[in-house]
């Protein structure tokens, strides 16, 4: 009787132990974590920012290309051809023997002594043109200085001849040349200039300007002007 009870009790004990083991080995239900709303918002914002960054990187970036600077082409002023003036104030032609230093000689035109501009001369006739010039420099013109044709025709006169006299500074001299008028009617001009003993031209050119044709009146056309001296009476001061 006791042995039977012991066996029954042992069996119950074994069953209880097995039941406990099975209960202990059964997996428990998972516990869901509680989510923080701030964490969810932050994660969403980070996700959107990351998406925008990927979109921006996937698009091409515009490159600013510098426009070329405008090129300014300089305008070259071409020289204009000019004709030598026929007036007595022709631009001085100053040269020097060395070709590097200015000519120290200076000259100024004073007046036409004979044959004013436009004087009518009979065809083929001879006439003498006289100019009055002044030495305005600091050098003395020697007898070896020359009068030379500068432009135009010499009209029968030599193209170069010696001055044949000295002209000191600040003094005047009359220079005369005999010309022969052409036979054909028209207006004519001839330019002349001075040169020093080194054949260097200096000063302004001086010229003769005349017209070939029959005079409109019987008055002589080549009479040189005569200086008229008018006496003056001194009045005594009381």
C-alpha positions as CSV (number, residue, x, y, z in Angstrom):
1,X,0.0,0.0,0.0
2,X,2.8,2.4,0.9
3,X,4.8,1.5,-2.2
4,X,1.8,2.2,-4.4
5,X,1.2,5.6,-2.9
6,X,4.9,6.5,-3.2
7,X,4.8,5.6,-6.9
8,X,1.7,7.7,-7.5
9,X,3.2,10.7,-5.7
10,X,6.5,10.4,-7.7
11,X,4.5,10.4,-10.9
12,X,2.6,13.5,-10.0
13,X,5.8,15.2,-9.0
14,X,7.3,14.3,-12.4
15,X,4.3,15.7,-14.2
16,X,4.5,18.9,-12.3
17,X,8.1,19.3,-13.1
18,X,7.5,18.7,-16.8
19,X,4.6,21.1,-16.8
20,X,6.8,23.8,-15.1
21,X,9.5,23.2,-17.7
22,X,7.1,23.5,-20.6
23,X,5.6,26.7,-19.2
24,X,9.1,28.1,-18.7
25,X,10.2,27.3,-22.2
26,X,7.1,29.0,-23.9
27,X,8.1,32.4,-25.5
28,X,6.5,35.4,-24.0
29,X,4.6,37.9,-26.0
30,X,6.8,40.8,-27.4
31,X,6.4,44.1,-25.7
32,X,5.9,47.0,-28.1
33,X,8.1,50.0,-27.3
34,X,6.5,53.4,-26.7
35,X,7.5,55.9,-29.6
36,X,8.5,59.5,-28.8
37,X,6.7,62.1,-31.1
38,X,9.8,64.3,-31.2
39,X,12.0,61.5,-32.4
40,X,9.5,60.7,-35.2
41,X,9.5,64.4,-36.3
42,X,13.2,64.7,-36.3
43,X,13.7,61.5,-38.3
44,X,11.1,62.7,-40.8
45,X,12.9,66.1,-41.2
46,X,16.2,64.4,-41.7
47,X,14.7,62.1,-44.3
48,X,13.3,65.1,-46.3
49,X,16.6,67.0,-46.0
50,X,18.5,64.0,-47.3
51,X,16.0,63.7,-50.2
52,X,16.4,67.3,-51.2
53,X,20.2,67.1,-51.1
54,X,20.2,64.1,-53.4
55,X,17.8,65.9,-55.8
56,X,20.0,69.0,-55.9
57,X,23.2,67.0,-56.5
58,X,21.5,65.1,-59.3
59,X,20.7,68.4,-61.2
60,X,23.5,70.1,-63.3
61,X,24.9,73.3,-61.9
62,X,24.8,76.4,-64.1
63,X,28.3,77.7,-64.9
64,X,28.7,81.5,-65.4
65,X,30.9,82.0,-68.5
66,X,32.7,85.4,-68.5
67,X,31.9,87.3,-71.6
68,X,34.9,88.5,-73.6
69,X,35.9,92.1,-73.0
70,X,35.2,94.4,-76.0
71,X,38.3,95.1,-78.0
72,X,38.8,98.8,-78.9
73,X,40.5,99.3,-82.2
74,X,42.5,102.6,-82.3
75,X,41.6,104.9,-85.1
76,X,44.6,106.0,-87.1
77,X,44.4,109.6,-88.4
78,X,45.9,109.6,-91.9
79,X,47.9,112.7,-92.8
80,X,46.1,115.1,-95.0
81,X,47.9,116.4,-98.1
82,X,48.4,120.1,-97.9
83,X,49.4,122.6,-100.5
84,X,52.1,125.1,-99.8
85,X,50.7,128.5,-99.1
86,X,51.4,131.3,-101.6
87,X,51.5,134.0,-98.9
88,X,54.6,135.6,-97.5
89,X,54.0,133.9,-94.2
90,X,54.8,130.4,-95.5
91,X,55.8,128.0,-92.8
92,X,59.5,128.3,-92.2
93,X,61.7,125.7,-93.8
94,X,64.5,125.3,-91.2
95,X,67.3,122.8,-91.8
96,X,70.9,122.4,-90.6
97,X,74.0,120.9,-92.0
98,X,74.1,118.3,-89.3
99,X,70.4,117.6,-89.6
100,X,70.0,117.5,-85.8
101,X,70.3,121.0,-84.4
102,X,68.1,124.0,-85.3
103,X,69.5,126.6,-87.6
104,X,70.5,129.7,-85.6
105,X,69.8,132.1,-88.5
106,X,66.4,133.9,-88.4
107,X,64.7,136.0,-91.0
108,X,61.4,138.0,-91.3
109,X,59.7,139.4,-94.4
110,X,59.3,143.2,-94.2
111,X,57.6,144.3,-97.5
112,X,57.5,144.1,-101.3
113,X,59.6,147.0,-102.6
114,X,58.5,146.4,-106.2
115,X,56.0,144.4,-108.1
116,X,53.1,144.0,-105.7
117,X,51.0,140.7,-105.8
118,X,49.0,140.5,-109.0
119,X,51.0,143.1,-110.9
120,X,50.3,142.9,-114.7
121,X,53.4,142.3,-116.8
122,X,53.5,142.5,-120.6
123,X,54.3,139.1,-122.3
124,X,58.0,138.4,-122.6
125,X,59.1,141.5,-120.8
126,X,61.8,141.7,-118.1
127,X,61.1,143.1,-114.7
128,X,62.9,143.3,-111.3
129,X,61.3,142.0,-108.1
130,X,62.7,143.4,-104.9
131,X,61.9,142.2,-101.3
132,X,62.9,143.8,-98.1
133,X,64.0,141.2,-95.4
134,X,65.2,141.6,-91.9
135,X,67.8,139.6,-89.9
136,X,65.9,138.8,-86.7
137,X,68.5,136.3,-85.4
138,X,71.8,136.7,-83.5
139,X,74.1,135.6,-86.3
140,X,75.5,137.8,-89.1
141,X,74.5,136.8,-92.7
142,X,77.8,136.7,-94.6
143,X,78.5,137.3,-98.3
144,X,78.6,133.5,-98.7
145,X,74.9,133.1,-97.8
146,X,72.7,132.4,-100.8
147,X,69.3,133.1,-102.3
148,X,67.8,130.0,-103.7
149,X,64.7,128.9,-105.7
150,X,62.4,127.0,-103.3
151,X,59.3,126.3,-105.5
152,X,57.9,127.1,-108.9
153,X,59.7,128.3,-112.0
154,X,62.7,130.8,-112.0
155,X,61.3,132.6,-115.1
156,X,64.7,133.3,-116.6
157,X,66.5,134.0,-113.3
158,X,69.4,131.9,-111.9
159,X,68.1,129.3,-109.4
160,X,70.8,130.1,-106.8
161,X,73.2,133.1,-106.3
162,X,75.3,134.6,-103.5
163,X,73.9,137.2,-101.2
164,X,77.2,139.1,-101.8
165,X,76.9,141.3,-98.7
166,X,76.8,141.1,-94.9
167,X,73.6,141.6,-93.0
168,X,74.1,142.0,-89.2
169,X,71.4,141.1,-86.6
170,X,68.4,143.4,-86.4
171,X,69.2,145.0,-89.8
172,X,67.3,145.0,-93.1
173,X,68.4,144.1,-96.6
174,X,66.8,144.5,-100.1
175,X,67.1,141.4,-102.4
176,X,66.4,141.9,-106.1
177,X,65.9,139.3,-108.9
178,X,65.4,140.0,-112.6
179,X,62.6,137.8,-114.1
180,X,61.4,137.4,-117.7
181,X,57.6,137.1,-118.1
182,X,56.3,134.2,-120.1
183,X,54.7,134.9,-123.4
184,X,51.5,133.1,-122.6
185,X,48.9,135.0,-120.6
186,X,48.1,133.8,-117.1
187,X,49.0,134.2,-113.4
188,X,52.4,133.0,-112.2
189,X,54.2,132.6,-108.9
190,X,57.8,131.8,-107.8
191,X,59.0,131.0,-104.2
192,X,62.5,131.8,-102.9
193,X,64.4,131.2,-99.7
194,X,67.7,132.0,-98.0
195,X,70.4,129.5,-97.1
196,X,73.5,129.8,-95.0
197,X,77.1,129.0,-95.9
198,X,76.4,125.3,-95.1
199,X,73.5,125.3,-97.6
200,X,71.0,125.0,-94.9
201,X,67.7,126.8,-95.6
202,X,66.3,129.1,-93.0
203,X,63.4,131.6,-92.5
204,X,60.2,132.0,-94.4
205,X,59.9,131.8,-98.2
206,X,59.3,135.0,-100.1
207,X,57.7,135.0,-103.6
208,X,56.8,137.0,-106.7
209,X,53.2,136.8,-108.0
210,X,52.4,138.4,-111.3
211,X,49.9,138.3,-114.2
212,X,50.9,138.2,-117.9
213,X,48.6,140.2,-120.1
214,X,47.9,143.6,-121.6
215,X,47.4,146.3,-119.0
216,X,43.9,147.8,-118.8
217,X,45.3,151.3,-118.8
218,X,48.4,153.1,-120.4
219,X,49.9,153.5,-116.9
220,X,53.3,151.9,-116.6
221,X,53.1,148.7,-114.7
222,X,56.7,148.2,-113.6
223,X,57.5,151.6,-112.0
224,X,59.2,151.0,-108.7
225,X,57.6,152.9,-105.8
226,X,59.5,156.1,-104.8
227,X,59.9,157.0,-101.2
228,X,58.2,160.3,-100.5
229,X,59.5,162.4,-97.6
230,X,57.1,165.0,-96.3
231,X,58.9,167.8,-94.4
232,X,57.4,168.7,-91.0
233,X,57.6,172.0,-89.3
234,X,58.6,172.1,-85.7
235,X,56.3,174.1,-83.6
236,X,58.0,175.8,-80.7
237,X,56.3,175.3,-77.4
238,X,55.7,178.5,-75.5
